[in-house]
Amino acid sequence: MDDLDRAARALLRLPPSCGPVRLVAVDGHAGSGKSTLAARLSAALGDAPVLHLDDLATHEELFGWTGRLREEVLEPLARGTVAAYRPYDWRLRRFGGPRALPPAPVVLVEGVGAGRRAVRPHLARLLWMERGAEESWERGRRRDGPEQAAFWDGWTVAETRHFSGDPSRPFADALIQECRKGYEWLPGPRVTAGTDQIITHRDGFPSVN
């Protein structure tokens, strides 16, 4: 059993946070490895649904997606019904057809700002990819190539402004560090600073009290 199997079992033991769903956010700087972690954690959870916030953001509203998230995703899940959101096509600059998001035992929300103030009340856990901004952005620029350089120039400004006014890391339950093999899970600021020690670490992995 590896670290993600242990994390998956711990998440499944949590009480639901959004209707019958345990909503788990994977936040961090752009390029920090959030999508990869979410995909691997989804597999460990038996193909848990993953909502990518890139599907809700637009060129004009990089962080103005909270209304769409609430109406299209959070409210249906809270009722225990299948959510339906319309993914944004970044090439065509328009929203596509509806995509279903079922109220599974665990639903992952991945993207910059997934742990923002408006979302945190609905979360069972907030996971933060522990990689610095500059290193993350450089990884993202290499991944996307020079044709996306102008977008990244604007993105870094917008992301810095967002986290300055609405930080996620101080409220993280766990800090996830990518290692050569797997991940290291560390207690987040919310856990270490609070009196309710919800996440413990046994053999270096998170479990629930």
C-alpha positions in Angstrom: 0.0 0.0 0.0 1.5 3.4 -1.0 1.0 6.9 0.3 -2.0 7.6 -2.0 -3.7 4.4 -1.0 -3.4 5.4 2.7 -4.6 9.0 1.9 -7.6 7.6 0.0 -8.6 5.4 2.9 -8.3 8.4 5.3 -10.4 10.6 3.0 -13.1 8.0 2.8 -13.4 7.9 6.6 -14.1 11.6 6.8 -17.7 12.8 7.4 -19.4 14.2 4.3 -19.0 17.9 3.8 -21.3 18.8 0.9 -24.5 16.8 1.1 -23.4 13.1 0.8 -20.0 14.2 -0.7 -16.6 14.5 0.8 -15.4 17.5 -1.2 -11.5 17.6 -1.3 -9.6 20.6 -2.7 -6.2 20.3 -4.3 -4.8 23.8 -4.4 -1.4 25.4 -5.0 0.5 27.6 -7.5 0.0 27.0 -11.2 2.5 24.4 -12.4 3.0 22.9 -8.9 1.7 19.4 -9.8 -2.0 19.7 -8.7 -3.5 18.0 -11.7 -1.1 15.0 -11.5 -1.8 14.6 -7.8 -5.5 14.8 -8.3 -5.4 12.2 -11.1 -3.4 9.8 -9.0 -5.5 10.4 -5.9 -8.6 9.8 -8.1 -7.3 6.5 -9.2 -6.5 5.5 -5.6 -10.1 6.3 -4.7 -11.5 4.1 -7.5 -11.8 6.7 -10.2 -13.3 9.5 -8.1 -14.6 12.4 -10.1 -12.3 15.4 -10.5 -13.5 18.9 -11.2 -10.7 21.0 -12.9 -11.2 24.7 -12.1 -9.7 25.5 -15.6 -13.1 24.3 -16.8 -14.9 27.0 -14.9 -12.5 29.9 -15.4 -12.4 32.0 -18.6 -9.9 34.4 -20.2 -11.8 37.3 -18.8 -12.5 35.7 -15.4 -9.5 33.8 -14.2 -10.8 33.8 -10.6 -14.4 35.0 -11.2 -15.8 31.4 -11.2 -17.2 31.2 -7.7 -20.8 31.8 -8.9 -20.6 29.1 -11.5 -19.1 26.7 -9.0 -21.8 27.4 -6.5 -24.8 27.2 -8.8 -23.6 24.4 -11.2 -21.7 22.2 -8.7 -22.0 22.9 -5.0 -25.7 23.3 -4.8 -26.6 20.2 -6.7 -24.0 18.1 -4.8 -25.4 19.4 -1.5 -28.8 18.1 -2.5 -27.3 14.7 -3.4 -28.0 15.2 -7.1 -25.8 15.0 -10.2 -24.2 18.3 -10.9 -23.8 19.5 -14.5 -21.3 22.2 -15.5 -20.3 23.5 -18.9 -16.5 23.3 -19.4 -14.9 26.4 -20.9 -13.0 25.9 -24.2 -9.8 27.9 -24.0 -9.2 27.7 -27.7 -12.7 28.6 -28.9 -13.2 31.1 -25.9 -16.7 29.8 -25.1 -18.5 27.3 -22.9 -19.3 23.8 -24.2 -22.0 21.4 -23.5 -22.9 20.2 -20.0 -20.7 17.6 -18.3 -22.0 15.5 -15.4 -20.4 15.4 -12.0 -22.0 12.7 -9.8 -22.3 13.0 -6.0 -19.6 10.3 -5.4 -18.3 9.5 -1.9 -15.3 11.7 -2.7 -15.2 14.5 -5.3 -11.9 16.3 -6.0 -11.7 19.9 -6.9 -8.4 20.8 -8.5 -7.0 24.2 -9.4 -5.5 27.5 -8.2 -7.9 28.9 -5.7 -9.7 25.6 -4.9 -9.3 26.3 -1.2 -10.5 29.9 -1.5 -12.7 31.5 1.2 -16.0 30.9 -0.7 -15.3 27.2 -1.1 -13.8 26.2 2.3 -17.1 25.8 4.1 -18.0 23.0 1.7 -14.6 21.1 2.0 -13.8 18.0 3.9 -10.1 18.5 3.3 -7.9 21.2 1.8 -4.6 19.8 0.3 -1.9 22.2 -0.7 0.9 21.3 -3.2 4.0 22.5 -1.4 6.1 24.1 -4.2 7.1 27.7 -4.4 5.5 30.1 -6.8 8.6 30.9 -8.9 9.5 27.2 -9.3 5.9 26.2 -10.1 5.5 29.0 -12.7 8.8 28.0 -14.4 7.6 24.4 -14.6 4.3 25.6 -16.1 6.0 27.8 -18.6 8.2 24.8 -19.7 5.2 22.6 -20.0 3.1 25.0 -22.1 5.9 26.3 -24.3 6.8 29.8 -25.7 3.5 30.2 -27.5 1.8 30.6 -24.0 4.4 33.1 -22.7 2.0 36.1 -22.9 -0.7 34.2 -21.0 1.7 33.2 -18.3 2.9 36.8 -17.9 -0.7 37.9 -17.2 -1.4 34.8 -15.1 1.4 35.3 -12.6 0.1 38.8 -11.9 -3.4 37.6 -11.4 -2.4 34.6 -9.2 -0.3 36.8 -7.0 -3.2 39.3 -6.6 -5.6 36.4 -5.8 -3.5 34.8 -3.1 -2.7 38.1 -1.6 -6.3 38.8 -0.9 -7.6 35.3 -0.5 -4.8 32.9 0.5 -5.4 29.1 0.7 -2.2 27.7 2.2 -2.8 29.0 5.8 -6.0 26.9 5.9 -4.6 23.7 4.4 -5.1 20.5 6.3 -2.1 18.9 4.6 1.0 20.0 2.7 1.9 17.7 -0.1 5.5 17.5 -1.2 6.4 15.7 -4.4 9.3 13.2 -4.0 11.2 11.1 -6.4 8.9 8.3 -5.6 5.4 9.3 -4.4 4.5 12.1 -2.1 5.3 13.2 1.5 2.3 14.3 3.5 2.9 16.9 6.2 0.4 18.5 8.6 -0.9 21.8 7.2 -1.0 25.2 9.0 -4.6 24.7 10.0 -3.8 21.5 11.8 -0.6 22.5 13.5 -2.0 25.9 14.6 -5.4 24.6 15.8 -6.5 22.7 18.8 -8.5 20.1 16.9 -5.8 17.8 15.5 -7.8 16.0 12.8 -4.9 14.7 10.8 -2.3 12.5 12.4 0.7 10.9 10.8 1.5 7.2 11.1 4.4 5.9 9.2 4.6 9.2 7.5 1.0 9.1 6.1 -2.2 10.9 7.0 -5.0 9.2 8.9 -8.1 10.4 10.7 -8.5 10.4 14.4 
